[in-house]
Amino acid sequence: MISGVQSSAGILPACPEGVSPSARRHEEHSRVDTGTCFSCTQWRRDAATTAAGTAALLMTSFASDGPAITFDRASFRVNGRALVHDLTLSVNHGETLVLLGRSGSGKTTSLKLINRLLVPSSGEVRVNGKSTSDWDPIRLRRSIGYVIQDGGLFPHFTVARNIALVPQIENWPQEKIGARVQEVLALVGLSPDLADRYPQQLSGGQRQRVGVARALAADPPILLLDEPFGALDPITRSEMQKEFRDLQQRMGRAVIFVTHDLREALLLADRVALMEDGRLIANLPVTEFPHSREPLVRAYVEAFS
């Protein structure tokens, strides 16, 4: 019989070092040695999830029941003009979909339809099988990581406070927040010494890494990234692209990444969806995209060759 401890997620394996999950030493052990003790890591995540109102646990529970995100003939119009027209598209759990297109093609508008910053004029957008119109908008947004250019950080907050924003709003225990801040800083390749700095004291690349860390802080199963590396210098941008690709391979989130750069799309995507004038032109696996005969795809490939 396998020993274990009871948690809200069920029976967890006992710590190999025999440390009780209720003991202070277990918490210290879980911070120091997350790579070797499954029960410590899972216990900490379970405690954080419970404190966060089970939002992430609820979202994750749908992982095997269908796409993470579905656009079902979704349109968005302003003064009769369609910014997104009849979009039908889905994103699976663990998949990175890149929305590729020129400025004004509807990429950012599509992102905003997912986290209900905008509501479809017709059709439907579903997150884990549930229409965004049926979600509480605050709960929906707190369950989705969102990264924009330059990180979108609050200038009067320290790095640590920026990262801890959603966990604090969700009333996580303070010790869990501190541990999570350190964890995601390490995850995005930043020194813990930066935690007390302000955004203006960071480089552009560091600010962008903090933006990614903040999006990951509450452990959301869905990430939306709106041209997050577009304002960076070429070398830093290349570094961030490779780091994000490696990070996504480890995390396995559902990701929608917006860009106008075909090279970036081919590096990061599992699938590429090309948009033009609010319409979906092509939706192809990344290996097939460069070989498509669609004229606009060919134009992109030739422009970046």
C-alpha positions in Angstrom: 0.0 0.0 0.0 1.3 3.4 -0.9 1.3 5.9 1.9 0.2 9.5 1.3 -1.5 12.5 2.6 -5.0 13.8 2.0 -5.5 17.1 0.2 -8.3 18.8 -1.7 -6.8 17.2 -4.8 -7.0 13.7 -3.3 -4.3 11.4 -1.9 -0.8 12.7 -2.6 2.3 10.5 -2.3 4.2 10.8 1.0 7.3 12.9 1.0 10.4 10.7 0.4 12.0 12.5 3.4 9.1 11.7 5.6 8.2 15.4 6.2 4.6 16.0 7.2 2.7 18.4 4.8 1.5 20.4 7.8 5.0 20.9 9.2 6.9 24.1 8.8 9.9 22.1 7.6 7.9 20.7 4.7 7.2 24.1 3.4 10.9 25.0 3.6 11.8 21.7 2.0 9.2 22.3 -0.8 10.9 25.7 -1.6 14.4 24.3 -1.7 13.9 20.9 -3.4 10.9 21.2 -5.7 12.7 19.2 -8.4 12.9 15.9 -6.4 9.8 15.7 -4.2 6.6 15.3 -6.1 4.4 15.4 -3.0 6.1 18.6 -1.8 5.6 20.3 -5.1 2.1 19.1 -5.5 1.2 19.9 -1.9 2.4 23.5 -2.4 0.5 23.9 -5.7 -2.6 22.4 -4.2 -2.5 24.8 -1.2 -2.0 27.7 -3.6 -4.8 26.6 -5.8 -7.2 26.2 -2.9 -6.3 29.7 -1.6 -6.9 31.1 -5.0 -10.6 30.0 -5.0 -9.9 26.9 -7.1 -9.9 28.9 -10.3 -6.9 27.2 -11.9 -8.0 23.8 -10.7 -11.4 24.4 -12.3 -9.9 25.4 -15.6 -7.4 22.5 -15.6 -10.2 20.0 -15.0 -11.5 20.6 -18.5 -8.1 19.7 -20.1 -9.3 16.4 -21.6 -12.8 17.5 -22.5 -12.2 19.5 -25.6 -10.4 22.7 -26.8 -9.2 25.3 -24.4 -10.4 28.1 -26.6 -13.0 28.0 -29.4 -14.1 30.7 -31.8 -17.5 29.7 -33.2 -18.3 32.0 -36.1 -17.4 34.9 -33.9 -17.6 38.5 -35.3 -17.0 41.9 -33.7 -18.2 45.0 -35.4 -17.8 48.7 -34.6 -20.2 51.2 -36.3 -21.1 48.5 -38.8 -17.4 47.7 -39.7 -16.3 44.2 -38.9 -12.9 44.1 -37.1 -13.3 40.3 -36.8 -15.6 38.5 -39.3 -17.0 35.0 -38.8 -13.9 33.6 -37.1 -14.0 29.8 -36.5 -10.9 28.5 -34.8 -9.9 26.4 -31.8 -6.8 26.1 -29.6 -6.1 22.9 -27.7 -4.5 22.5 -24.3 -0.8 22.4 -24.6 -0.8 24.0 -28.0 0.7 27.2 -29.2 -1.3 29.0 -31.9 0.3 32.0 -33.5 -2.1 34.7 -34.9 -0.1 36.2 -37.8 -1.1 39.3 -39.7 -0.6 42.9 -40.5 -1.6 45.8 -38.3 -5.4 46.0 -38.4 -6.0 42.4 -39.4 -8.0 41.6 -36.2 -5.3 39.8 -34.1 -5.5 41.9 -31.0 -9.3 42.2 -31.2 -9.5 38.4 -31.3 -7.4 38.1 -28.1 -9.7 40.6 -26.4 -12.7 38.4 -27.3 -11.1 35.6 -25.3 -10.8 37.3 -22.0 -14.0 39.3 -22.5 -12.5 42.7 -22.8 -14.7 42.7 -25.8 -18.0 40.7 -26.4 -18.8 39.2 -29.9 -21.3 41.1 -31.9 -22.4 37.7 -33.3 -21.3 34.1 -32.9 -19.6 32.8 -29.7 -16.2 32.4 -28.0 -15.8 29.6 -25.6 -13.2 29.0 -22.9 -13.0 25.4 -21.8 -16.4 24.7 -23.4 -18.2 27.7 -21.7 -19.2 30.8 -23.5 -17.4 33.9 -22.4 -20.8 35.5 -21.9 -21.5 32.9 -19.2 -18.2 33.4 -17.4 -17.9 36.0 -14.6 -15.5 38.4 -16.4 -13.3 39.0 -13.4 -12.9 35.3 -12.7 -12.3 34.6 -16.4 -9.5 37.2 -16.6 -7.8 36.1 -13.4 -7.6 32.6 -14.9 -5.9 33.7 -18.1 -2.3 35.1 -18.3 -2.0 38.2 -20.5 1.3 39.7 -21.7 1.6 42.8 -23.8 4.5 44.8 -25.2 7.0 46.1 -22.6 5.2 43.9 -20.0 2.5 46.4 -19.1 3.9 46.8 -15.6 2.7 49.2 -12.9 5.6 51.7 -12.6 4.9 52.4 -8.9 5.0 48.7 -8.0 8.2 46.8 -7.3 8.9 43.7 -9.4 7.7 41.5 -6.6 4.5 43.4 -6.2 3.8 43.4 -10.0 4.2 39.6 -10.1 2.2 39.0 -7.0 -0.8 41.1 -8.1 -3.3 38.3 -9.0 -2.3 36.0 -6.1 -2.8 38.9 -3.7 -6.2 39.7 -5.2 -7.1 36.1 -4.8 -6.0 36.1 -1.1 -3.2 33.6 -1.3 -1.3 33.2 2.0 1.6 35.7 2.1 4.2 33.0 2.5 2.8 31.3 -0.6 3.0 34.5 -2.6 6.6 35.1 -1.6 7.5 31.5 -2.7 5.7 31.9 -6.0 7.3 35.2 -6.8 10.7 33.6 -6.3 9.7 30.5 -8.3 8.5 32.4 -11.4 11.5 34.8 -11.3 13.7 31.8 -11.6 11.4 30.3 -14.3 11.9 33.3 -16.6 15.6 33.6 -15.9 15.7 36.6 -13.5 17.7 37.0 -10.3 15.8 37.2 -7.1 17.8 40.3 -6.4 15.6 42.2 -8.9 12.4 41.6 -6.8 12.7 45.0 -5.0 13.5 47.0 -8.0 11.0 49.2 -9.9 10.2 48.8 -13.7 12.2 51.9 -14.6 15.3 50.4 -13.1 15.1 47.4 -15.5 16.2 46.9 -19.1 13.6 46.3 -21.7 14.3 42.5 -21.7 14.0 42.4 -18.0 10.7 44.2 -18.0 9.4 41.8 -20.6 10.5 38.8 -18.5 8.7 40.3 -15.5 5.6 40.6 -17.6 5.7 36.9 -18.5 6.4 36.1 -14.8 3.3 38.0 -13.8 1.2 36.2 -16.3 2.4 32.9 -14.9 2.1 33.8 -11.2 -1.4 32.3 -10.6 -0.5 29.3 -12.7 -3.1 29.9 -15.4 -3.8 27.2 -18.0 -4.2 29.7 -20.8 -1.7 32.4 -21.9 -2.4 35.3 -24.3 0.6 37.2 -25.6 0.1 40.3 -27.8 3.4 41.0 -29.7 5.3 40.7 -26.4 8.8 41.0 -27.9 8.1 43.5 -30.6 9.7 46.5 -28.8 13.0 44.7 -28.0 16.3 44.9 -29.7 17.0 42.1 -32.1 19.4 40.2 -29.9 17.2 40.4 -26.8 14.2 39.5 -28.9 15.9 36.4 -30.2 16.9 35.4 -26.7 13.4 35.9 -25.4 11.8 33.9 -28.2 14.0 30.9 -27.5 13.5 31.1 -23.8 9.7 31.3 -24.3 9.7 28.3 -26.6 11.6 26.3 -24.0 9.3 27.5 -21.3 6.2 26.5 -23.2 7.6 23.1 -23.8 8.0 22.6 -20.1 4.6 24.2 -19.1 2.3 22.9 -21.7 -0.2 25.7 -21.6 -2.7 26.7 -24.2 -1.1 29.7 -25.8 -2.2 32.3 -28.4 0.7 34.5 -29.5 0.1 37.5 -31.7 2.8 38.7 -34.1 3.3 40.2 -37.6 6.8 38.5 -37.8 6.7 35.2 -39.8 10.1 34.2 -38.5 8.8 34.5 -34.9 5.7 32.6 -35.8 7.6 29.7 -37.4 9.9 29.5 -34.3 7.2 29.5 -31.7 4.1 28.0 -33.2 2.5 24.6 -33.3 0.0 26.1 -35.7 -0.1 29.4 -37.6 -3.4 31.2 -38.3 -3.0 34.0 -40.8 -5.6 36.9 -40.6 -6.3 39.7 -43.0 -9.0 42.4 -42.7 -10.6 40.5 -39.8 -10.9 37.2 -41.7 -9.1 33.9 -41.2 -7.1 33.3 -44.4 -5.1 30.1 -43.4 -4.9 27.8 -40.4 -2.1 25.3 -40.8 0.5 23.3 -38.8 3.7 25.2 -38.6 5.5 22.6 -40.8 2.9 23.1 -43.6 2.5 26.8 -43.5 5.6 27.8 -45.6 4.5 25.4 -48.3 0.9 26.7 -48.6 -0.3 27.8 -52.1 -2.6 30.4 -50.5 -1.5 33.7 -52.2 -1.3 35.8 -49.0 0.8 33.0 -47.3 3.1 33.0 -50.3 3.4 36.8 -50.0 4.5 36.5 -46.4 7.0 33.7 -47.1 8.5 35.7 -49.9 8.7 38.9 -47.8 10.7 37.1 -45.1 12.9 35.0 -47.4 
